[in-house]
Amino acid sequence: LVITKGSGDVTGNSTIRLRGISSLTGSSEPFVVIDGVPGVSLSSVSPQDIESVSVLKDASAAAIYGSRSASGVIMITTKKAKAGKTSVDYDGYVALDNVTNKPDLLSAEDWRQYCSTNLNPGDYQNLDYGGNTDWFDEIMRTGVTHNHALSISAGTDKSSYRASFTYMNREGVVKDNSLQSLNGRLTFNQKALNDKLNLTFMANLYQNDYTPSNSRNFILSYNMTPVSPVKNADGSWFESLDYDHGNPLANIELNSNLSKTAMVNVNAKADLEIFKGFTTGLSLYQQRGVSDNGQYNNRYTEAGRTDLGSASRSSSTSDKKLLELTLKYNFVVNKHNLTLLGGYSFEDNHSRNFSANNRQFVTDIFSYNNLGAGANLKDGDVSSGASMNRLIAFFGRANYSFHEKYILTATLRRDGSSKFGSNYKWGTFPSVSVAWRISDEPFMDNLKAVTDLKLRAGYGVTGNQEGLGAYKTLALYGASSTKYFDSGQFLTAYGYSQNPNPNLRWEETAMFNIGLDYDFLESRIYGTIEYYNKKTSNLLYTYKVSQPPYLYDNIMANVGEMSNKGIEIFINGDIIRNAALRWTLSLNLAHNNNEIESLSNNEFSTTSILTGDAFVRGGSNTTTHIIEEGRPVGTFYGWKCLGLDESGKYIMQKAGDVLSNTDRTYIGNAQPKLTYGISSSVSYRKFDLSVFFRGVYGNDVLNYSRFAFANKQWLPGANVLKEALTNGLNDSPKYSSFYIEKGSFMRLDNASLGYTFDLKKRIDIEKIRVYLTGQNLFVITKYKGLDPEVDMSGLAPGVEGRDYYPKSRTISMGLNFTF
């Protein structure tokens, strides 16, 4: 499991990837199952409510969840009440976030010194407004977070309940970024009919008030000169109308953007033992999510000046209904153990949305609360839509073991989705796995050091429909830019906005894996070694097509093939283990080799797909990556730079006298050769200390900020990175290997020190624990940019964007007590 934090944004968004890239549609995040309910949002459960997390990575183990498990499955079990015990828990912390690394731009003194040394006074003096401004300092702050979680639980051998409530208020390190969330959860369990009937009811409610950061302000903070003031002498905001210029702090203070989201879900489950070994189960789940967003750009800010003020409102509602019926039979005879499971699943999804925009407001006092006050409503400013899709499945699984030494599991699932064409709605996905517990064999009796040794192998096929819209098989119509005249007025013409493709089918992933689980010296040393080979076929991708015969210029189709092959190693050891002191050290290593094997078939053909965007001021708009057979997703494609000549011009590798697109070549790979994590945990009496390092090795990163801002040509009218004065560059920017850097890093991701007070003998409190935690404490890397850990999702990964949200270092102090 690889979890990569996206940035310092308070949403806490992360990229979660299991065993490589799963699809060209960008749907590579694993499927989440919470308390047996499939497809639940990870954000719907508070971290304080989680009891355990397990990961199903291979296709055989995940196959029971069918089409949604192509990227792996994360299984979450929430905390439940313990029989015969009433417990109240509180967990709270306060945290401070500070930016770890900001762009190293010219200060006002640097700017003035450069200009006075290299330019004529008339070229820069009218640009010096007397300011001394660090624009990134102006838009950033120390973020303060406080989080409080309270739960109460009680239970008997017949019934139990647990109720929890979590509140969090978090400020981002950028002044327009904040999050306030509430999460409430209730679980109730009741046994009846002599414990043959087990009833469970769960309800969860959470809501967020979120203000996202406007990434445009980072561009402005790069470009605004340090000699420009934040405000004029009369107290009004200073503004600049130059290219990529504007006051970012004014944008933050005068503009608004608020998203309110809420979700409620309920789940009722009943398990009835009809006779010994035979159980039937019914699960009903319903979820509703709503969101409302309002945004206003003040007419006196950079964001709103073109439209003389602009406002927008949008809202959406989504509903999910899920029914699952299962029959389970367990048969045990002597050393033979057979479990059969059969089931039916029905999932129904509906969504609705609405949005409206207007501009040219004579006053800013209404913000986004009175769209009718705008005077420039255009075609397309009001829109609404609705969508629905259904998924039906029949599934069965058989587990057989002999003496718990020889184990066989087989699964068959039949999925039907409304998203596909009439001939391909259904897909069949089988899997099988075997395991041999070698340590139970007689010839292992003399090897006392071996506690457990198990060899296992599996093969399975799963389908994928994620990333595919509900109506991609159909011909769709939409408003066009064409007008026609009828009955004395011009009317909007409608035409094809999507080609039909009734042949769309399931994207399929087949995976073989073989692994060895080991445990030595009574779990003093244990771990696993595993190899996998994963192949995805019928890749979903949008292809360009000719007009005619098609009525629209692109179509989604199943065409390509892609493979991921790799090895994963995990080892955990107790270096010291006695009554007072325990020191545990663990290491996990993962290597994945991704390759596009095919992009064409008889109907849709392409030799390569150019993707990514490398547009900067003064440079041409070009792509950054290539998707090509025989190469991995994340291959950088551009000109190869051999250095700079004496005048500071790029020396490009080229075939002729003039640099052309045919000279572009492969200049890097964003995929790492190795991903690793190192964890150490020490407990001594009442003290506990844990640290976690993680990192990657062997990947490349496009340093977009150097590409965009490390060029002194922009002086004196805009600011630049200090590197621009020392790198020798004196040329218009060109995307090339000059900006591709090694991205290997090792990060101290987390360190925590705690102390537990055992007060049960003195007062009626079971325990009190205080702790101090640091996150993102330091990073070791040769990368020259802000941070080597960049977005790895999509088809153009490995880029540190010029509007990059800065990462932060978090120091938190917390208290947990139970009574």
C-alpha positions in Angstrom: 0.0 0.0 0.0 1.4 3.4 -1.1 -0.3 6.5 0.4 1.1 9.7 -0.9 -0.1 13.0 0.7 -1.1 15.4 -2.0 0.0 18.7 -0.4 -0.5 20.9 2.6 -4.1 21.5 1.5 -6.4 21.1 4.5 -8.6 18.6 2.6 -5.9 16.1 3.4 -6.3 14.6 -0.1 -4.0 11.8 -0.9 -3.2 9.5 -3.7 -3.6 5.8 -2.8 -2.1 3.4 -5.2 -1.9 -0.4 -5.1 0.5 -2.2 -7.4 0.9 0.2 -10.2 -1.4 2.0 -12.6 -4.8 0.4 -13.1 -6.4 2.3 -15.9 -5.9 5.1 -18.5 -9.2 6.7 -17.3 -7.3 7.8 -14.2 -9.4 5.6 -11.8 -6.5 4.1 -9.9 -7.6 4.5 -6.3 -8.7 1.4 -4.4 -12.2 0.4 -3.5 -13.2 1.1 0.1 -15.3 -1.3 2.2 -16.3 -0.1 5.7 -17.8 -2.7 8.1 -18.7 -4.9 5.1 -20.5 -2.1 3.2 -18.9 -1.7 -0.2 -18.2 1.6 -2.0 -18.4 3.9 1.1 -16.5 7.1 1.0 -13.3 7.1 3.1 -14.0 10.5 4.4 -17.3 9.3 6.0 -15.4 7.7 8.9 -13.4 9.6 11.4 -9.8 8.2 12.0 -10.7 7.9 15.8 -13.5 5.5 14.9 -11.2 3.0 13.0 -10.3 -0.2 14.7 -8.3 -1.8 11.9 -7.4 -1.4 8.2 -6.5 -4.3 5.9 -5.6 -4.3 2.3 -6.6 -6.8 -0.4 -4.1 -6.3 -3.2 -4.2 -9.4 -5.3 -7.0 -10.2 -7.7 -8.1 -13.4 -6.0 -8.6 -11.9 -2.6 -10.4 -8.9 -3.9 -12.5 -10.7 -6.5 -15.6 -11.1 -4.3 -16.1 -7.3 -4.8 -16.1 -7.7 -8.5 -15.8 -4.8 -10.9 -15.0 -2.2 -8.3 -11.9 -4.0 -7.0 -9.6 -3.7 -10.0 -7.4 -1.2 -8.1 -7.4 -3.2 -4.9 -9.6 -3.1 -1.8 -9.2 -1.3 1.5 -11.1 -3.0 4.3 -11.9 -0.8 7.3 -13.4 -2.1 10.5 -14.8 0.5 12.9 -14.7 0.2 16.7 -17.4 -1.7 18.5 -18.5 -1.9 22.1 -17.1 -4.7 24.2 -19.4 -7.0 26.1 -19.8 -6.3 29.8 -18.1 -3.0 29.7 -19.1 0.7 29.6 -16.4 2.9 28.2 -16.0 6.6 27.5 -13.1 7.8 25.4 -11.9 11.3 24.6 -9.1 12.0 22.1 -8.1 15.6 21.4 -5.2 17.5 20.0 -4.0 20.9 18.9 -1.6 21.2 16.0 0.5 23.9 14.3 1.3 23.9 10.6 4.1 25.8 9.1 5.4 25.8 5.5 8.5 23.7 5.1 9.8 25.3 1.9 8.8 28.3 -0.1 10.1 29.6 -3.4 13.5 31.3 -3.2 12.6 34.5 -5.1 14.5 37.8 -5.3 13.9 40.1 -2.4 13.4 43.9 -2.8 17.1 44.4 -2.1 18.1 41.7 -4.7 15.8 43.2 -7.3 17.2 46.7 -6.8 20.8 45.5 -6.8 20.3 43.6 -10.0 18.6 46.5 -11.8 21.1 49.1 -10.7 24.0 46.9 -11.8 22.6 45.6 -15.1 19.9 48.1 -16.4 19.6 51.7 -17.3 17.7 53.8 -14.6 14.9 54.5 -17.1 14.3 50.8 -17.6 13.3 50.1 -14.0 12.9 53.2 -11.8 9.3 53.7 -12.8 8.6 50.1 -11.7 10.0 50.7 -8.2 7.0 51.6 -6.0 9.0 51.6 -2.8 7.8 48.3 -1.4 9.6 45.6 0.4 7.2 42.6 0.0 7.5 38.9 0.2 4.3 37.9 -1.5 4.4 34.3 -0.3 4.8 35.5 3.2 1.8 37.8 2.7 -0.6 35.0 1.7 0.7 32.3 4.1 0.3 31.8 7.9 0.8 29.4 10.7 -2.2 27.1 10.5 -3.9 26.1 13.7 -5.9 22.9 14.1 -7.9 21.6 17.0 -9.6 18.2 16.9 -11.9 16.6 19.5 -13.3 13.1 19.4 -15.7 11.7 22.1 -17.2 8.2 22.1 -19.3 6.2 24.5 -19.9 2.4 24.3 -21.5 -0.2 26.4 -22.5 -3.8 25.9 -23.7 -7.1 27.2 -23.6 -10.6 25.7 -26.9 -9.8 24.0 -26.7 -6.2 22.9 -24.2 -3.4 22.5 -23.9 0.2 21.2 -21.3 2.7 20.4 -21.8 6.4 19.7 -19.1 8.8 18.6 -18.7 12.4 17.7 -15.7 14.2 16.1 -15.2 17.9 15.5 -12.3 19.4 13.6 -11.4 23.0 12.8 -8.3 23.3 10.6 -6.6 26.3 9.1 -4.4 25.8 6.0 -1.1 27.4 5.7 -2.5 29.6 2.9 -4.9 32.2 4.3 -7.9 31.3 2.1 -7.8 27.6 3.0 -9.7 26.2 5.9 -11.9 23.2 6.8 -14.5 22.7 9.6 -16.0 19.2 9.9 -18.4 17.3 12.0 -18.7 13.5 12.1 -21.3 11.5 14.1 -21.5 7.7 14.1 -23.9 5.3 15.9 -23.6 1.5 15.9 -26.2 -0.7 17.6 -26.1 -4.5 17.8 -28.8 -6.9 19.2 -28.9 -10.7 19.4 -32.2 -12.6 19.5 -33.8 -16.1 19.0 -31.2 -17.7 21.2 -28.4 -15.8 19.5 -29.4 -17.2 16.1 -30.4 -13.8 14.9 -27.8 -11.0 14.9 -29.1 -7.5 14.1 -26.9 -4.5 13.4 -27.8 -0.9 12.8 -25.3 1.7 11.8 -25.8 5.4 11.0 -23.3 8.0 10.1 -23.5 11.8 9.5 -20.8 14.1 8.5 -20.6 17.6 7.1 -17.8 19.8 5.9 -17.4 23.6 5.4 -14.5 23.9 3.1 -12.8 27.0 1.6 -10.4 25.8 -1.1 -7.2 27.7 -1.9 -7.2 29.6 -5.2 -4.1 28.3 -7.0 -4.0 31.4 -9.2 -2.6 33.3 -6.2 0.6 31.2 -6.3 1.2 32.4 -9.9 0.7 36.0 -8.8 3.0 35.6 -5.8 5.7 34.3 -8.1 5.3 37.2 -10.6 4.6 40.3 -8.5 7.8 42.3 -8.0 9.1 42.6 -4.4 9.2 46.4 -4.7 5.4 46.5 -5.1 3.6 47.3 -1.9 0.6 45.3 -0.6 -1.4 48.6 -0.2 -1.1 52.1 -1.5 -0.4 55.1 0.8 -4.1 55.9 1.0 -4.9 52.4 2.3 -6.3 51.0 -1.0 -5.0 47.8 -2.4 -2.1 48.0 -4.8 -2.8 46.4 -8.2 -0.9 45.6 -11.3 -2.5 44.9 -14.7 0.6 43.3 -16.3 0.6 39.7 -17.6 0.1 37.2 -14.7 0.1 40.1 -12.2 -2.4 41.0 -9.5 -2.5 41.4 -5.8 -2.9 37.9 -4.4 -3.7 39.1 -0.8 -6.5 41.3 -2.2 -7.8 38.2 -4.0 -7.8 36.3 -0.6 -9.3 39.2 1.4 -12.0 40.4 -1.0 -13.0 37.2 -2.8 -14.9 34.3 -1.3 -15.3 30.6 -2.1 -17.2 28.3 0.2 -18.2 24.7 -0.3 -20.7 23.0 2.1 -21.0 19.3 1.9 -23.0 16.8 4.0 -23.6 13.1 3.8 -25.8 10.8 5.8 -25.8 7.0 5.4 -27.7 4.2 7.2 -27.1 0.5 7.2 -29.3 -2.3 8.6 -27.9 -5.8 8.6 -29.5 -9.1 9.7 -27.8 -12.5 9.9 -29.9 -15.5 10.7 -28.6 -19.0 11.5 -31.3 -21.2 10.0 -29.6 -24.4 11.1 -26.2 -25.3 12.3 -23.6 -24.1 9.8 -26.2 -22.4 7.5 -26.6 -18.6 7.7 -28.5 -16.1 5.6 -27.7 -12.4 5.6 -29.4 -9.3 4.4 -27.8 -5.8 4.2 -29.7 -2.6 3.3 -27.7 0.6 2.8 -28.8 4.0 1.8 -26.7 7.2 1.4 -27.4 10.8 0.5 -24.8 13.4 -0.2 -25.5 17.0 -0.9 -23.2 19.9 -1.7 -23.5 23.7 -2.2 -20.8 26.0 -3.5 -20.8 29.7 -3.8 -18.0 31.8 -5.3 -17.6 35.5 -5.8 -14.7 37.5 -7.4 -14.7 41.1 -6.4 -14.6 43.5 -9.4 -11.5 45.3 -7.9 -9.4 42.1 -7.7 -7.3 40.4 -10.4 -9.8 37.5 -10.4 -12.8 39.7 -11.0 -11.7 42.8 -12.8 -12.2 41.4 -16.4 -15.8 40.5 -15.7 -16.4 43.6 -13.4 -17.2 41.2 -10.7 -18.3 37.5 -11.1 -20.5 35.2 -9.1 -21.4 31.5 -9.3 -23.6 29.1 -7.3 -23.8 25.3 -7.8 -25.4 22.5 -5.9 -25.6 18.7 -6.3 -27.3 15.7 -4.7 -26.3 12.1 -4.9 -28.1 9.1 -3.7 -26.9 5.5 -3.4 -29.0 2.5 -2.5 -27.5 -0.9 -1.9 -29.0 -4.3 -1.2 -27.0 -7.4 -0.6 -28.4 -10.9 0.1 -26.1 -13.8 1.1 -26.3 -17.5 1.9 -23.4 -19.1 3.8 -22.9 -22.7 4.6 -20.0 -24.1 6.7 -19.3 -27.8 6.7 -16.7 -29.4 8.9 -15.8 -33.1 8.9 -12.7 -34.3 10.7 -9.9 -32.3 9.2 -11.9 -31.0 6.2 -13.4 -27.5 6.4 -15.6 -26.3 3.6 -17.3 -22.9 3.5 -19.7 -21.9 0.6 -21.0 -18.4 0.1 -23.5 -17.2 -2.5 -24.9 -13.8 -2.9 -26.8 -11.2 -4.9 -26.0 -7.4 -4.9 -28.0 -4.5 -6.3 -26.7 -1.0 -6.4 -28.6 2.1 -7.6 -26.9 5.5 -8.0 -28.7 8.8 -8.9 -27.2 12.3 -9.0 -28.5 15.7 -9.8 -26.7 19.0 -10.3 -27.4 22.7 -10.9 -25.2 25.7 -11.5 -25.6 29.4 -12.4 -23.1 32.2 -13.1 -23.4 36.0 -13.7 -21.0 38.9 -14.0 -20.8 42.7 -14.1 -22.1 43.6 -10.6 -22.5 47.3 -9.7 -21.9 46.4 -6.1 -20.0 43.7 -4.2 -22.1 43.6 -1.1 -24.3 40.7 -2.3 -21.3 38.4 -2.9 -22.7 35.2 -4.5 -26.1 35.5 -2.8 -27.8 37.6 -5.5 -26.9 36.4 -8.9 -29.8 38.4 -10.4 -27.9 41.6 -9.5 -25.4 40.9 -12.3 -25.9 42.6 -15.7 -24.1 40.2 -18.1 -25.8 36.8 -18.2 -24.5 34.8 -21.2 -25.6 31.6 -22.9 -24.5 28.6 -20.9 -24.4 30.5 -17.6 -27.3 28.4 -16.3 -27.1 24.6 -16.4 -28.5 21.5 -14.8 -28.2 17.8 -15.2 -29.0 14.4 -13.9 -27.4 11.0 -14.1 -28.1 7.4 -13.0 -26.4 4.0 -13.2 -27.0 0.6 -11.8 -24.8 -2.4 -10.9 -26.2 -5.9 -10.4 -24.1 -8.9 -9.4 -24.3 -12.6 -8.6 -21.4 -14.0 -6.8 -20.2 -17.2 -5.2 -17.1 -18.3 -3.2 -15.9 -21.7 -2.0 -13.2 -22.0 0.7 -11.7 -25.4 1.4 -9.0 -26.4 3.8 -7.5 -29.7 4.9 -6.0 -29.6 8.4 -5.5 -25.9 7.8 -2.4 -27.0 5.8 -3.8 -27.1 2.3 -6.1 -24.3 1.4 -8.1 -23.6 -1.8 -10.3 -20.6 -2.5 -12.4 -20.2 -5.7 -14.6 -17.2 -6.6 -16.9 -16.5 -9.5 -18.7 -13.2 -9.9 -21.1 -12.1 -12.7 -21.5 -8.3 -12.9 -23.9 -6.3 -15.0 -23.6 -2.5 -15.4 -26.0 -0.1 -17.1 -23.0 2.0 -18.3 -22.2 -0.5 -21.1 -23.8 -1.3 -24.4 -26.6 -3.8 -24.7 -24.2 -6.6 -25.9 -21.6 -6.1 -23.2 -23.4 -5.1 -20.0 -22.4 -8.3 -18.3 -19.0 -9.6 -17.4 -17.8 -12.8 -15.7 -14.8 -12.6 -13.4 -13.3 -15.8 -11.9 -10.5 -16.2 -9.5 -8.7 -19.1 -7.7 -6.0 -19.2 -5.0 -4.1 -22.0 -3.2 -1.9 -22.0 -0.1 0.4 -24.6 1.5 1.4 -24.2 5.1 4.8 -25.8 4.8 5.5 -25.4 8.5 2.9 -28.0 9.3 4.6 -30.7 7.3 6.4 -33.5 9.3 9.8 -32.7 7.7 9.6 -29.3 9.4 9.3 -30.7 12.9 13.0 -30.3 13.6 13.2 -26.7 12.5 12.1 -25.2 15.8 13.0 -21.7 14.8 10.2 -21.7 12.1 6.9 -20.7 13.7 5.0 -20.5 10.4 5.8 -20.8 6.8 3.2 -20.6 4.1 3.5 -20.6 0.3 0.5 -19.2 -1.6 -0.4 -18.4 -5.2 -3.4 -16.9 -6.9 -4.9 -15.8 -10.2 -8.0 -13.7 -10.8 -9.8 -11.5 -13.2 -11.6 -8.3 -12.2 -13.5 -5.7 -14.2 -13.4 -2.0 -14.1 -16.1 0.6 -15.0 -14.8 3.5 -12.8 -13.9 6.6 -14.7 -16.6 5.8 -17.3 -19.6 8.1 -17.5 -23.1 6.7 -17.2 -24.0 7.4 -20.9 -20.9 6.9 -22.9 -22.5 4.2 -25.0 -25.2 6.7 -26.3 -25.3 9.5 -28.8 -25.6 12.7 -26.8 -26.7 16.2 -28.0 -25.6 19.5 -26.6 -25.7 23.2 -27.4 -23.3 24.4 -30.0 -21.8 27.8 -30.8 -23.9 27.9 -34.0 -27.0 30.2 -34.1 -29.9 30.0 -36.5 -32.6 32.6 -37.2 -36.3 31.7 -36.8 -39.4 33.7 -36.1 -37.6 36.9 -35.8 -34.9 35.8 -33.3 -31.6 33.9 -33.2 -31.8 30.6 -31.5 -29.1 28.2 -30.3 -28.5 25.1 -32.5 -28.1 21.7 -31.0 -25.8 19.0 -32.4 -23.9 15.9 -31.5 -21.7 16.3 -28.4 -20.8 12.6 -28.2 -20.5 9.7 -30.6 -22.4 6.5 -29.6 -20.4 3.4 -28.9 -22.6 0.4 -28.2 -19.5 -1.8 -28.1 -18.1 -0.4 -24.9 -17.3 -3.2 -22.6 -15.6 -4.0 -19.3 -12.0 -3.1 -18.8 -10.5 -6.3 -17.4 -7.5 -6.8 -15.2 -6.0 -10.3 -14.8 -3.3 -10.8 -12.1 -1.1 -13.7 -11.0 0.7 -13.5 -7.7 2.9 -15.9 -5.7 4.1 -15.2 -2.2 5.8 -16.6 0.8 4.7 -15.7 4.4 7.2 -16.5 7.1 7.3 -16.3 10.9 10.5 -17.1 12.8 11.3 -17.4 16.5 7.7 -17.0 17.8 7.1 -13.9 15.8 10.4 -12.2 16.6 10.9 -12.0 12.8 8.1 -12.2 10.3 7.1 -10.9 7.0 6.3 -11.7 3.3 7.9 -11.8 -0.1 5.6 -11.6 -3.1 5.8 -11.4 -6.9 2.8 -10.2 -9.1 2.1 -9.9 -12.7 -0.9 -7.8 -13.5 -2.3 -7.2 -17.1 -5.1 -4.9 -17.9 -6.9 -5.3 -21.3 -9.7 -3.5 -23.1 -8.3 -0.2 -21.7 -10.9 2.6 -21.8 -9.6 5.7 -23.4 -11.0 8.6 -25.5 -9.7 8.4 -29.1 -9.7 11.1 -31.7 -11.7 10.1 -34.8 -12.3 11.6 -38.2 -15.4 13.5 -39.3 -17.0 11.9 -41.3 -17.8 9.1 -40.8 -18.2 10.1 -37.1 -20.3 13.1 -36.2 -18.1 14.2 -33.3 -14.3 14.3 -33.2 -13.7 11.8 -30.4 -15.1 8.6 -28.9 -14.4 6.5 -25.9 -13.4 2.9 -26.8 -11.8 -0.3 -25.4 -8.5 -0.6 -27.2 -5.2 -1.0 -25.3 -3.3 -3.3 -23.0 -1.1 -2.4 -20.1 1.0 -4.5 -17.7 2.3 -4.0 -14.2 4.9 -6.4 -12.8 6.6 -6.2 -9.5 7.9 -7.5 -6.2 7.0 -6.5 -2.7 9.0 -7.4 0.4 8.0 -6.9 4.0 10.0 -7.8 7.1 9.3 -7.0 10.8 11.5 -7.8 13.7 11.5 -7.4 17.4 15.1 -6.4 18.1 14.5 -6.2 21.9 11.5 -7.8 23.6 11.2 -8.1 27.3 8.9 -7.1 30.1 10.1 -3.5 30.3 11.5 -2.7 26.8 10.4 -3.5 23.3 11.9 -2.3 20.1 10.3 -3.3 16.8 11.7 -2.4 13.4 10.0 -3.0 10.1 10.9 -2.5 6.4 8.8 -2.6 3.3 10.1 -2.4 -0.2 8.1 -2.4 -3.5 9.2 -2.3 -7.1 6.8 -2.0 -10.0 7.4 -2.0 -13.7 4.6 -0.4 -15.8 4.4 -0.8 -19.5 1.9 0.1 -22.2 1.7 -3.0 -24.4 -0.9 -1.9 -27.0 -2.7 1.2 -28.0 -4.4 0.1 -31.2 -6.8 -2.4 -32.7 -8.4 -2.8 -36.1 -10.9 0.1 -35.6 -9.0 2.6 -33.5 -5.3 3.1 -34.1 -2.6 5.4 -32.8 1.1 5.1 -32.4 1.3 7.4 -29.4 -0.6 9.8 -27.2 0.9 13.1 -26.3 -0.3 14.5 -23.0 0.5 17.0 -20.3 0.9 20.8 -20.6 4.1 22.8 -20.6 2.8 26.3 -21.3 4.8 29.1 -19.8 5.2 32.8 -20.5 7.5 33.3 -23.5 7.5 29.6 -24.4 5.5 27.6 -26.8 2.5 25.5 -25.6 3.6 21.9 -25.8 3.0 18.6 -24.2 5.2 17.0 -21.5 4.5 13.3 -21.6 4.0 10.5 -24.1 1.9 7.3 -23.9 3.5 4.8 -26.2 3.7 1.1 -26.7 6.7 -0.4 -24.9 7.0 2.5 -22.4 5.5 3.3 -19.0 2.9 5.8 -18.2 4.9 8.9 -17.0 7.4 9.0 -19.7 8.7 12.6 -20.2 8.9 13.5 -23.9 10.6 16.7 -25.1 13.9 18.1 -26.4 17.1 16.9 -24.9 19.3 19.7 -23.7 23.1 19.3 -23.7 23.7 22.4 -21.7 24.0 26.2 -22.3 26.4 27.9 -24.7 28.6 30.9 -23.8 25.7 33.3 -24.5 23.3 31.4 -22.3 21.3 29.8 -25.1 20.1 26.2 -24.9 22.2 23.6 -26.7 19.6 21.2 -28.0 20.2 17.8 -29.5 18.8 18.1 -33.0 19.1 16.3 -36.4 19.4 19.4 -38.6 20.1 23.1 -38.3 16.6 24.1 -37.1 15.1 22.6 -33.9 11.8 20.9 -34.7 9.2 18.6 -33.1 10.9 15.6 -34.7 13.9 16.3 -32.5 11.8 15.6 -29.4 12.7 12.3 -27.6 12.4 10.5 -24.3 13.9 12.5 -21.5 12.8 10.9 -18.2 10.5 8.6 -16.3 8.2 9.6 -13.5 7.8 6.1 -12.2 10.1 5.2 -9.3 12.3 2.1 -9.4 11.7 1.5 -5.6 9.2 2.7 -3.1 10.0 2.0 0.6 9.0 2.6 4.2 10.9 2.2 7.4 9.1 2.1 10.7 10.6 1.9 14.2 8.6 1.6 17.5 10.0 1.6 21.0 8.1 1.2 24.2 9.7 1.4 27.6 7.4 1.1 30.6 4.9 3.9 30.2 6.8 5.7 27.4 6.3 4.9 23.7 8.2 6.3 20.7 7.5 5.7 17.0 9.1 7.0 13.8 8.2 6.4 10.2 10.4 7.1 7.2 9.2 6.7 3.6 10.6 7.5 0.2 11.1 6.6 -3.4 14.2 6.0 -5.5 14.9 6.2 -9.2 12.2 8.6 -10.5 12.3 11.8 -12.4 10.4 15.1 -11.7 9.6 18.0 -14.0 10.6 21.1 -12.1 7.9 23.4 -13.5 8.7 26.3 -11.2 12.3 26.5 -12.5 10.9 26.2 -16.1 8.5 29.1 -15.5 10.4 31.4 -13.1 14.2 30.7 -13.3 14.7 33.1 -16.2 16.1 36.6 -15.8 14.4 37.7 -19.0 11.3 38.5 -17.0 13.2 41.2 -15.0 12.5 44.0 -14.2 8.8 43.8 -14.7 8.3 40.5 -12.8 10.1 38.6 -10.1 12.2 35.5 -10.7 13.8 32.8 -8.7 17.3 33.6 -7.4 18.6 30.8 -9.5 17.8 32.9 -12.6 20.8 35.1 -11.7 23.3 32.2 -11.4 22.2 29.5 -13.9 23.5 31.4 -16.9 20.3 31.1 -18.9 19.6 33.9 -21.4 17.0 32.3 -23.7 13.2 32.1 -24.0 12.1 29.0 -22.0 11.8 25.7 -23.9 10.6 22.5 -22.4 13.5 20.1 -22.3 15.6 17.8 -20.2 17.2 20.9 -18.7 14.2 20.9 -16.2 14.0 17.2 -15.6 15.6 16.3 -12.2 16.1 13.3 -10.1 13.2 13.0 -7.7 14.5 10.4 -5.2 13.9 11.3 -1.6 13.5 10.0 2.0 11.1 11.8 4.3 10.7 11.5 8.1 6.9 11.3 7.7 5.9 10.9 11.3 7.5 10.8 14.8 5.4 10.5 18.0 6.4 10.4 21.6 3.8 9.4 24.2 3.4 8.7 27.9 0.5 6.7 29.5 -0.6 7.3 33.1 -2.3 4.2 34.7 -4.6 5.8 37.2 -7.2 3.1 37.6 -6.1 2.3 41.1 -6.4 5.9 42.2 -9.3 7.4 40.4 -12.0 6.0 38.1 -10.1 6.6 34.9 -8.6 3.6 33.1 -5.8 5.5 31.4 -4.6 8.9 30.3 -2.1 9.2 27.5 -0.4 12.4 26.4 1.6 12.6 23.2 3.6 14.9 21.0 3.6 14.2 17.3 5.5 15.7 14.3 4.6 15.1 10.7 6.8 15.9 7.6 9.7 16.8 9.8 12.4 16.7 7.1 13.2 15.4 3.7 16.5 14.3 2.2 16.8 14.8 -1.5 18.9 16.3 -4.3 15.9 17.8 -6.0 16.2 21.6 -6.4 12.5 22.4 -6.3 10.1 22.9 -3.4 9.4 19.3 -2.8 10.2 16.1 -4.7 6.9 14.4 -3.7 4.5 15.4 -6.5 1.2 14.2 -7.9 1.5 10.8 -9.5 -2.1 10.4 -10.7 -3.3 10.7 -14.3 -1.5 10.3 -17.5 1.0 13.1 -16.9 2.5 12.3 -13.5 5.7 13.6 -11.8 5.3 17.3 -12.3 5.8 20.0 -9.7 3.3 22.6 -11.0 4.0 26.3 -11.0 0.8 26.7 -8.9 2.1 24.2 -6.4 0.4 24.2 -3.0 3.2 24.2 -0.4 3.7 21.3 2.0 3.7 22.0 5.7 5.3 20.6 8.8 2.8 19.8 11.6 3.5 19.7 15.3 0.6 18.5 17.4 0.1 17.8 21.1 -2.7 15.6 22.2 -4.5 14.0 25.1 -6.4 10.7 25.2 -8.2 9.3 28.2 -10.6 6.4 28.8 -12.9 5.8 31.8 
